[in-house]
């Protein structure tokens, strides 16, 4: 998303995006689909196809991107049955659920305060 925001008018293909983050274009295409479903980007097919931002970078918050691409919680909770004879086992799901929930809230709050435009400014600053 930062690469797209860095050149907001450019339609960028999955090959170029993948090269910029040193990953496989298939991984990028999967992420682009999720971002398109979230209406953060628009995609174009064909030889000159690719993706570009749908909104201005200062209107896209990292929490929006997180919600689009990260379907699992920050701290997953073990769903195994507790061993009834063990006090620790019986309490851990409840305890860790509280820890996981507060962690998730903290991460989301932090991401709500950061825009894509802020990341682009940091890229420009470090050039």
Phi and psi in radians as a Rosetta constraint file:
Dihedral C 1 N 2 CA 2 C 2 CIRCULARHARMONIC -1.166 0.35
Dihedral N 2 CA 2 C 2 N 3 CIRCULARHARMONIC -0.666 0.35
Dihedral C 2 N 3 CA 3 C 3 CIRCULARHARMONIC -1.084 0.35
Dihedral N 3 CA 3 C 3 N 4 CIRCULARHARMONIC -0.725 0.35
Dihedral C 3 N 4 CA 4 C 4 CIRCULARHARMONIC -1.149 0.35
Dihedral N 4 CA 4 C 4 N 5 CIRCULARHARMONIC -0.682 0.35
Dihedral C 4 N 5 CA 5 C 5 CIRCULARHARMONIC -1.247 0.35
Dihedral N 5 CA 5 C 5 N 6 CIRCULARHARMONIC -0.485 0.35
Dihedral C 5 N 6 CA 6 C 6 CIRCULARHARMONIC -1.141 0.35
Dihedral N 6 CA 6 C 6 N 7 CIRCULARHARMONIC -0.577 0.35
Dihedral C 6 N 7 CA 7 C 7 CIRCULARHARMONIC -2.276 0.35
Dihedral N 7 CA 7 C 7 N 8 CIRCULARHARMONIC 1.286 0.35
Dihedral C 7 N 8 CA 8 C 8 CIRCULARHARMONIC -1.105 0.35
Dihedral N 8 CA 8 C 8 N 9 CIRCULARHARMONIC -0.446 0.35
Dihedral C 8 N 9 CA 9 C 9 CIRCULARHARMONIC -1.524 0.35
Dihedral N 9 CA 9 C 9 N 10 CIRCULARHARMONIC -0.281 0.35
Dihedral C 9 N 10 CA 10 C 10 CIRCULARHARMONIC -1.407 0.35
Dihedral N 10 CA 10 C 10 N 11 CIRCULARHARMONIC 2.389 0.35
Dihedral C 10 N 11 CA 11 C 11 CIRCULARHARMONIC -1.548 0.35
Dihedral N 11 CA 11 C 11 N 12 CIRCULARHARMONIC 2.067 0.35
Dihedral C 11 N 12 CA 12 C 12 CIRCULARHARMONIC -1.937 0.35
Dihedral N 12 CA 12 C 12 N 13 CIRCULARHARMONIC 2.236 0.35
Dihedral C 12 N 13 CA 13 C 13 CIRCULARHARMONIC -1.350 0.35
Dihedral N 13 CA 13 C 13 N 14 CIRCULARHARMONIC 2.829 0.35
Dihedral C 13 N 14 CA 14 C 14 CIRCULARHARMONIC -1.139 0.35
Dihedral N 14 CA 14 C 14 N 15 CIRCULARHARMONIC -0.530 0.35
Dihedral C 14 N 15 CA 15 C 15 CIRCULARHARMONIC -1.085 0.35
Dihedral N 15 CA 15 C 15 N 16 CIRCULARHARMONIC -0.837 0.35
Dihedral C 15 N 16 CA 16 C 16 CIRCULARHARMONIC -1.156 0.35
Dihedral N 16 CA 16 C 16 N 17 CIRCULARHARMONIC -0.749 0.35
Dihedral C 16 N 17 CA 17 C 17 CIRCULARHARMONIC -1.096 0.35
Dihedral N 17 CA 17 C 17 N 18 CIRCULARHARMONIC -0.755 0.35
Dihedral C 17 N 18 CA 18 C 18 CIRCULARHARMONIC -1.090 0.35
Dihedral N 18 CA 18 C 18 N 19 CIRCULARHARMONIC -0.737 0.35
Dihedral C 18 N 19 CA 19 C 19 CIRCULARHARMONIC -1.097 0.35
Dihedral N 19 CA 19 C 19 N 20 CIRCULARHARMONIC -0.632 0.35
Dihedral C 19 N 20 CA 20 C 20 CIRCULARHARMONIC -1.178 0.35
Dihedral N 20 CA 20 C 20 N 21 CIRCULARHARMONIC -0.419 0.35
Dihedral C 20 N 21 CA 21 C 21 CIRCULARHARMONIC -2.040 0.35
Dihedral N 21 CA 21 C 21 N 22 CIRCULARHARMONIC 0.202 0.35
Dihedral C 21 N 22 CA 22 C 22 CIRCULARHARMONIC 0.965 0.35
Dihedral N 22 CA 22 C 22 N 23 CIRCULARHARMONIC 0.951 0.35
Dihedral C 22 N 23 CA 23 C 23 CIRCULARHARMONIC -2.434 0.35
Dihedral N 23 CA 23 C 23 N 24 CIRCULARHARMONIC 3.135 0.35
Dihedral C 23 N 24 CA 24 C 24 CIRCULARHARMONIC -1.403 0.35
Dihedral N 24 CA 24 C 24 N 25 CIRCULARHARMONIC 2.411 0.35
Dihedral C 24 N 25 CA 25 C 25 CIRCULARHARMONIC -1.010 0.35
Dihedral N 25 CA 25 C 25 N 26 CIRCULARHARMONIC -0.480 0.35
Dihedral C 25 N 26 CA 26 C 26 CIRCULARHARMONIC -1.107 0.35
Dihedral N 26 CA 26 C 26 N 27 CIRCULARHARMONIC -0.712 0.35
Dihedral C 26 N 27 CA 27 C 27 CIRCULARHARMONIC -1.090 0.35
Dihedral N 27 CA 27 C 27 N 28 CIRCULARHARMONIC -0.783 0.35
Dihedral C 27 N 28 CA 28 C 28 CIRCULARHARMONIC -1.106 0.35
Dihedral N 28 CA 28 C 28 N 29 CIRCULARHARMONIC -0.757 0.35
Dihedral C 28 N 29 CA 29 C 29 CIRCULARHARMONIC -1.078 0.35
Dihedral N 29 CA 29 C 29 N 30 CIRCULARHARMONIC -0.667 0.35
Dihedral C 29 N 30 CA 30 C 30 CIRCULARHARMONIC -1.104 0.35
Dihedral N 30 CA 30 C 30 N 31 CIRCULARHARMONIC -0.746 0.35
Dihedral C 30 N 31 CA 31 C 31 CIRCULARHARMONIC -1.171 0.35
Dihedral N 31 CA 31 C 31 N 32 CIRCULARHARMONIC -0.684 0.35
Dihedral C 31 N 32 CA 32 C 32 CIRCULARHARMONIC -1.079 0.35
Dihedral N 32 CA 32 C 32 N 33 CIRCULARHARMONIC -0.658 0.35
Dihedral C 32 N 33 CA 33 C 33 CIRCULARHARMONIC -1.071 0.35
Dihedral N 33 CA 33 C 33 N 34 CIRCULARHARMONIC -0.764 0.35
Dihedral C 33 N 34 CA 34 C 34 CIRCULARHARMONIC -1.134 0.35
Dihedral N 34 CA 34 C 34 N 35 CIRCULARHARMONIC -0.711 0.35
Dihedral C 34 N 35 CA 35 C 35 CIRCULARHARMONIC -1.191 0.35
Dihedral N 35 CA 35 C 35 N 36 CIRCULARHARMONIC -0.618 0.35
Dihedral C 35 N 36 CA 36 C 36 CIRCULARHARMONIC -1.169 0.35
Dihedral N 36 CA 36 C 36 N 37 CIRCULARHARMONIC -0.756 0.35
Dihedral C 36 N 37 CA 37 C 37 CIRCULARHARMONIC -1.033 0.35
Dihedral N 37 CA 37 C 37 N 38 CIRCULARHARMONIC -0.593 0.35
Dihedral C 37 N 38 CA 38 C 38 CIRCULARHARMONIC -1.424 0.35
Dihedral N 38 CA 38 C 38 N 39 CIRCULARHARMONIC 0.003 0.35
Dihedral C 38 N 39 CA 39 C 39 CIRCULARHARMONIC 1.122 0.35
Dihedral N 39 CA 39 C 39 N 40 CIRCULARHARMONIC 0.522 0.35
Dihedral C 39 N 40 CA 40 C 40 CIRCULARHARMONIC -1.593 0.35
Dihedral N 40 CA 40 C 40 N 41 CIRCULARHARMONIC -0.452 0.35
Dihedral C 40 N 41 CA 41 C 41 CIRCULARHARMONIC -2.315 0.35
Dihedral N 41 CA 41 C 41 N 42 CIRCULARHARMONIC 2.902 0.35
Dihedral C 41 N 42 CA 42 C 42 CIRCULARHARMONIC -2.142 0.35
Dihedral N 42 CA 42 C 42 N 43 CIRCULARHARMONIC 2.575 0.35
Dihedral C 42 N 43 CA 43 C 43 CIRCULARHARMONIC -2.108 0.35
Dihedral N 43 CA 43 C 43 N 44 CIRCULARHARMONIC 2.693 0.35
Dihedral C 43 N 44 CA 44 C 44 CIRCULARHARMONIC -2.314 0.35
Dihedral N 44 CA 44 C 44 N 45 CIRCULARHARMONIC 2.377 0.35
Dihedral C 44 N 45 CA 45 C 45 CIRCULARHARMONIC -1.585 0.35
Dihedral N 45 CA 45 C 45 N 46 CIRCULARHARMONIC 2.925 0.35
Dihedral C 45 N 46 CA 46 C 46 CIRCULARHARMONIC 1.791 0.35
Dihedral N 46 CA 46 C 46 N 47 CIRCULARHARMONIC -3.090 0.35
Dihedral C 46 N 47 CA 47 C 47 CIRCULARHARMONIC -1.021 0.35
Dihedral N 47 CA 47 C 47 N 48 CIRCULARHARMONIC -0.684 0.35
Dihedral C 47 N 48 CA 48 C 48 CIRCULARHARMONIC -1.750 0.35
Dihedral N 48 CA 48 C 48 N 49 CIRCULARHARMONIC 0.383 0.35
Dihedral C 48 N 49 CA 49 C 49 CIRCULARHARMONIC -1.294 0.35
Dihedral N 49 CA 49 C 49 N 50 CIRCULARHARMONIC 3.023 0.35
Dihedral C 49 N 50 CA 50 C 50 CIRCULARHARMONIC 2.726 0.35
Dihedral N 50 CA 50 C 50 N 51 CIRCULARHARMONIC -2.609 0.35
Dihedral C 50 N 51 CA 51 C 51 CIRCULARHARMONIC -2.376 0.35
Dihedral N 51 CA 51 C 51 N 52 CIRCULARHARMONIC 2.707 0.35
Dihedral C 51 N 52 CA 52 C 52 CIRCULARHARMONIC -2.617 0.35
Dihedral N 52 CA 52 C 52 N 53 CIRCULARHARMONIC 2.822 0.35
Dihedral C 52 N 53 CA 53 C 53 CIRCULARHARMONIC -1.127 0.35
Dihedral N 53 CA 53 C 53 N 54 CIRCULARHARMONIC 2.560 0.35
Dihedral C 53 N 54 CA 54 C 54 CIRCULARHARMONIC -1.634 0.35
Dihedral N 54 CA 54 C 54 N 55 CIRCULARHARMONIC -0.414 0.35
Dihedral C 54 N 55 CA 55 C 55 CIRCULARHARMONIC -2.177 0.35
Dihedral N 55 CA 55 C 55 N 56 CIRCULARHARMONIC 2.901 0.35
Dihedral C 55 N 56 CA 56 C 56 CIRCULARHARMONIC -1.204 0.35
Dihedral N 56 CA 56 C 56 N 57 CIRCULARHARMONIC 2.546 0.35
Dihedral C 56 N 57 CA 57 C 57 CIRCULARHARMONIC -0.992 0.35
Dihedral N 57 CA 57 C 57 N 58 CIRCULARHARMONIC -0.499 0.35
Dihedral C 57 N 58 CA 58 C 58 CIRCULARHARMONIC -1.362 0.35
Dihedral N 58 CA 58 C 58 N 59 CIRCULARHARMONIC -0.070 0.35
Dihedral C 58 N 59 CA 59 C 59 CIRCULARHARMONIC -1.886 0.35
Dihedral N 59 CA 59 C 59 N 60 CIRCULARHARMONIC 0.062 0.35
Dihedral C 59 N 60 CA 60 C 60 CIRCULARHARMONIC -1.950 0.35
Dihedral N 60 CA 60 C 60 N 61 CIRCULARHARMONIC 2.073 0.35
Dihedral C 60 N 61 CA 61 C 61 CIRCULARHARMONIC -1.733 0.35
Dihedral N 61 CA 61 C 61 N 62 CIRCULARHARMONIC 2.649 0.35
Dihedral C 61 N 62 CA 62 C 62 CIRCULARHARMONIC -1.044 0.35
Dihedral N 62 CA 62 C 62 N 63 CIRCULARHARMONIC -0.490 0.35
Dihedral C 62 N 63 CA 63 C 63 CIRCULARHARMONIC -1.129 0.35
Dihedral N 63 CA 63 C 63 N 64 CIRCULARHARMONIC -0.562 0.35
Dihedral C 63 N 64 CA 64 C 64 CIRCULARHARMONIC -1.105 0.35
Dihedral N 64 CA 64 C 64 N 65 CIRCULARHARMONIC -0.746 0.35
Dihedral C 64 N 65 CA 65 C 65 CIRCULARHARMONIC -1.202 0.35
Dihedral N 65 CA 65 C 65 N 66 CIRCULARHARMONIC -0.779 0.35
Dihedral C 65 N 66 CA 66 C 66 CIRCULARHARMONIC -0.970 0.35
Dihedral N 66 CA 66 C 66 N 67 CIRCULARHARMONIC -0.834 0.35
Dihedral C 66 N 67 CA 67 C 67 CIRCULARHARMONIC -1.094 0.35
Dihedral N 67 CA 67 C 67 N 68 CIRCULARHARMONIC -0.588 0.35
Dihedral C 67 N 68 CA 68 C 68 CIRCULARHARMONIC -1.278 0.35
Dihedral N 68 CA 68 C 68 N 69 CIRCULARHARMONIC -0.654 0.35
Dihedral C 68 N 69 CA 69 C 69 CIRCULARHARMONIC -1.981 0.35
Dihedral N 69 CA 69 C 69 N 70 CIRCULARHARMONIC -0.275 0.35
Dihedral C 69 N 70 CA 70 C 70 CIRCULARHARMONIC -1.924 0.35
Dihedral N 70 CA 70 C 70 N 71 CIRCULARHARMONIC 1.739 0.35
Dihedral C 70 N 71 CA 71 C 71 CIRCULARHARMONIC -1.590 0.35
Dihedral N 71 CA 71 C 71 N 72 CIRCULARHARMONIC -0.122 0.35
Dihedral C 71 N 72 CA 72 C 72 CIRCULARHARMONIC -1.885 0.35
Dihedral N 72 CA 72 C 72 N 73 CIRCULARHARMONIC 2.706 0.35
Dihedral C 72 N 73 CA 73 C 73 CIRCULARHARMONIC -1.222 0.35
Dihedral N 73 CA 73 C 73 N 74 CIRCULARHARMONIC 2.770 0.35
Dihedral C 73 N 74 CA 74 C 74 CIRCULARHARMONIC -1.012 0.35
Dihedral N 74 CA 74 C 74 N 75 CIRCULARHARMONIC -0.796 0.35
Dihedral C 74 N 75 CA 75 C 75 CIRCULARHARMONIC -2.084 0.35
Dihedral N 75 CA 75 C 75 N 76 CIRCULARHARMONIC 1.826 0.35
Dihedral C 75 N 76 CA 76 C 76 CIRCULARHARMONIC -1.267 0.35
Dihedral N 76 CA 76 C 76 N 77 CIRCULARHARMONIC 2.549 0.35
Dihedral C 76 N 77 CA 77 C 77 CIRCULARHARMONIC -1.736 0.35
Dihedral N 77 CA 77 C 77 N 78 CIRCULARHARMONIC 2.323 0.35
Dihedral C 77 N 78 CA 78 C 78 CIRCULARHARMONIC -1.152 0.35
Dihedral N 78 CA 78 C 78 N 79 CIRCULARHARMONIC 2.212 0.35
Dihedral C 78 N 79 CA 79 C 79 CIRCULARHARMONIC -1.722 0.35
Dihedral N 79 CA 79 C 79 N 80 CIRCULARHARMONIC 0.169 0.35
Dihedral C 79 N 80 CA 80 C 80 CIRCULARHARMONIC -1.180 0.35
Dihedral N 80 CA 80 C 80 N 81 CIRCULARHARMONIC 2.689 0.35
Dihedral C 80 N 81 CA 81 C 81 CIRCULARHARMONIC -1.172 0.35
Dihedral N 81 CA 81 C 81 N 82 CIRCULARHARMONIC 2.489 0.35
Dihedral C 81 N 82 CA 82 C 82 CIRCULARHARMONIC -1.321 0.35
Dihedral N 82 CA 82 C 82 N 83 CIRCULARHARMONIC 2.572 0.35
Dihedral C 82 N 83 CA 83 C 83 CIRCULARHARMONIC -1.440 0.35
Dihedral N 83 CA 83 C 83 N 84 CIRCULARHARMONIC 1.927 0.35
Dihedral C 83 N 84 CA 84 C 84 CIRCULARHARMONIC -1.011 0.35
Dihedral N 84 CA 84 C 84 N 85 CIRCULARHARMONIC -0.480 0.35
Dihedral C 84 N 85 CA 85 C 85 CIRCULARHARMONIC -1.402 0.35
Dihedral N 85 CA 85 C 85 N 86 CIRCULARHARMONIC -0.117 0.35
Dihedral C 85 N 86 CA 86 C 86 CIRCULARHARMONIC -1.935 0.35
Dihedral N 86 CA 86 C 86 N 87 CIRCULARHARMONIC 2.064 0.35
Dihedral C 86 N 87 CA 87 C 87 CIRCULARHARMONIC -1.082 0.35
Dihedral N 87 CA 87 C 87 N 88 CIRCULARHARMONIC -0.679 0.35
Dihedral C 87 N 88 CA 88 C 88 CIRCULARHARMONIC -1.139 0.35
Dihedral N 88 CA 88 C 88 N 89 CIRCULARHARMONIC -0.886 0.35
Dihedral C 88 N 89 CA 89 C 89 CIRCULARHARMONIC -0.994 0.35
Dihedral N 89 CA 89 C 89 N 90 CIRCULARHARMONIC -0.707 0.35
Dihedral C 89 N 90 CA 90 C 90 CIRCULARHARMONIC -1.181 0.35
Dihedral N 90 CA 90 C 90 N 91 CIRCULARHARMONIC -0.480 0.35
Dihedral C 90 N 91 CA 91 C 91 CIRCULARHARMONIC -1.747 0.35
Dihedral N 91 CA 91 C 91 N 92 CIRCULARHARMONIC -0.363 0.35
Dihedral C 91 N 92 CA 92 C 92 CIRCULARHARMONIC -1.124 0.35
Dihedral N 92 CA 92 C 92 N 93 CIRCULARHARMONIC -0.664 0.35
Dihedral C 92 N 93 CA 93 C 93 CIRCULARHARMONIC -1.059 0.35
Dihedral N 93 CA 93 C 93 N 94 CIRCULARHARMONIC -0.792 0.35
Dihedral C 93 N 94 CA 94 C 94 CIRCULARHARMONIC -1.118 0.35
Dihedral N 94 CA 94 C 94 N 95 CIRCULARHARMONIC -0.806 0.35
Dihedral C 94 N 95 CA 95 C 95 CIRCULARHARMONIC -1.089 0.35
Dihedral N 95 CA 95 C 95 N 96 CIRCULARHARMONIC -0.858 0.35
Dihedral C 95 N 96 CA 96 C 96 CIRCULARHARMONIC -1.234 0.35
Dihedral N 96 CA 96 C 96 N 97 CIRCULARHARMONIC -0.477 0.35
Dihedral C 96 N 97 CA 97 C 97 CIRCULARHARMONIC -1.081 0.35
Dihedral N 97 CA 97 C 97 N 98 CIRCULARHARMONIC -0.726 0.35
Dihedral C 97 N 98 CA 98 C 98 CIRCULARHARMONIC -1.147 0.35
Dihedral N 98 CA 98 C 98 N 99 CIRCULARHARMONIC -0.754 0.35
Dihedral C 98 N 99 CA 99 C 99 CIRCULARHARMONIC -1.085 0.35
Dihedral N 99 CA 99 C 99 N 100 CIRCULARHARMONIC -0.803 0.35
Dihedral C 99 N 100 CA 100 C 100 CIRCULARHARMONIC -1.095 0.35
Dihedral N 100 CA 100 C 100 N 101 CIRCULARHARMONIC -0.750 0.35
Dihedral C 100 N 101 CA 101 C 101 CIRCULARHARMONIC -1.122 0.35
Dihedral N 101 CA 101 C 101 N 102 CIRCULARHARMONIC -0.801 0.35
Dihedral C 101 N 102 CA 102 C 102 CIRCULARHARMONIC -1.182 0.35
Dihedral N 102 CA 102 C 102 N 103 CIRCULARHARMONIC -0.591 0.35
Dihedral C 102 N 103 CA 103 C 103 CIRCULARHARMONIC -1.154 0.35
Dihedral N 103 CA 103 C 103 N 104 CIRCULARHARMONIC -0.806 0.35
Dihedral C 103 N 104 CA 104 C 104 CIRCULARHARMONIC -1.038 0.35
Dihedral N 104 CA 104 C 104 N 105 CIRCULARHARMONIC -0.764 0.35
Dihedral C 104 N 105 CA 105 C 105 CIRCULARHARMONIC -1.085 0.35
Dihedral N 105 CA 105 C 105 N 106 CIRCULARHARMONIC -0.731 0.35
Dihedral C 105 N 106 CA 106 C 106 CIRCULARHARMONIC -1.136 0.35
Dihedral N 106 CA 106 C 106 N 107 CIRCULARHARMONIC -0.753 0.35
Dihedral C 106 N 107 CA 107 C 107 CIRCULARHARMONIC -1.090 0.35
Dihedral N 107 CA 107 C 107 N 108 CIRCULARHARMONIC -0.829 0.35
Dihedral C 107 N 108 CA 108 C 108 CIRCULARHARMONIC -1.092 0.35
Dihedral N 108 CA 108 C 108 N 109 CIRCULARHARMONIC -0.713 0.35
Dihedral C 108 N 109 CA 109 C 109 CIRCULARHARMONIC -1.086 0.35
Dihedral N 109 CA 109 C 109 N 110 CIRCULARHARMONIC -0.776 0.35
Dihedral C 109 N 110 CA 110 C 110 CIRCULARHARMONIC -1.079 0.35
Dihedral N 110 CA 110 C 110 N 111 CIRCULARHARMONIC -0.800 0.35
Dihedral C 110 N 111 CA 111 C 111 CIRCULARHARMONIC -1.182 0.35
Dihedral N 111 CA 111 C 111 N 112 CIRCULARHARMONIC -0.493 0.35
Dihedral C 111 N 112 CA 112 C 112 CIRCULARHARMONIC -1.137 0.35
Dihedral N 112 CA 112 C 112 N 113 CIRCULARHARMONIC -0.379 0.35
Dihedral C 112 N 113 CA 113 C 113 CIRCULARHARMONIC -1.631 0.35
Dihedral N 113 CA 113 C 113 N 114 CIRCULARHARMONIC 0.074 0.35
Dihedral C 113 N 114 CA 114 C 114 CIRCULARHARMONIC -2.153 0.35
Dihedral N 114 CA 114 C 114 N 115 CIRCULARHARMONIC 2.209 0.35
Dihedral C 114 N 115 CA 115 C 115 CIRCULARHARMONIC -1.762 0.35
Dihedral N 115 CA 115 C 115 N 116 CIRCULARHARMONIC 2.831 0.35
Dihedral C 115 N 116 CA 116 C 116 CIRCULARHARMONIC -1.097 0.35
Dihedral N 116 CA 116 C 116 N 117 CIRCULARHARMONIC -0.610 0.35
Dihedral C 116 N 117 CA 117 C 117 CIRCULARHARMONIC -1.071 0.35
Dihedral N 117 CA 117 C 117 N 118 CIRCULARHARMONIC -0.640 0.35
Dihedral C 117 N 118 CA 118 C 118 CIRCULARHARMONIC -1.114 0.35
Dihedral N 118 CA 118 C 118 N 119 CIRCULARHARMONIC -0.688 0.35
Dihedral C 118 N 119 CA 119 C 119 CIRCULARHARMONIC -1.145 0.35
Dihedral N 119 CA 119 C 119 N 120 CIRCULARHARMONIC -0.723 0.35
Dihedral C 119 N 120 CA 120 C 120 CIRCULARHARMONIC -1.087 0.35
Dihedral N 120 CA 120 C 120 N 121 CIRCULARHARMONIC -0.735 0.35
Dihedral C 120 N 121 CA 121 C 121 CIRCULARHARMONIC -1.045 0.35
Dihedral N 121 CA 121 C 121 N 122 CIRCULARHARMONIC -0.672 0.35
Dihedral C 121 N 122 CA 122 C 122 CIRCULARHARMONIC -1.157 0.35
Dihedral N 122 CA 122 C 122 N 123 CIRCULARHARMONIC -0.662 0.35
Dihedral C 122 N 123 CA 123 C 123 CIRCULARHARMONIC -1.103 0.35
Dihedral N 123 CA 123 C 123 N 124 CIRCULARHARMONIC -0.817 0.35
Dihedral C 123 N 124 CA 124 C 124 CIRCULARHARMONIC -1.071 0.35
Dihedral N 124 CA 124 C 124 N 125 CIRCULARHARMONIC -0.704 0.35
Dihedral C 124 N 125 CA 125 C 125 CIRCULARHARMONIC -1.131 0.35
Dihedral N 125 CA 125 C 125 N 126 CIRCULARHARMONIC -0.597 0.35
Dihedral C 125 N 126 CA 126 C 126 CIRCULARHARMONIC -1.553 0.35
Dihedral N 126 CA 126 C 126 N 127 CIRCULARHARMONIC 0.075 0.35
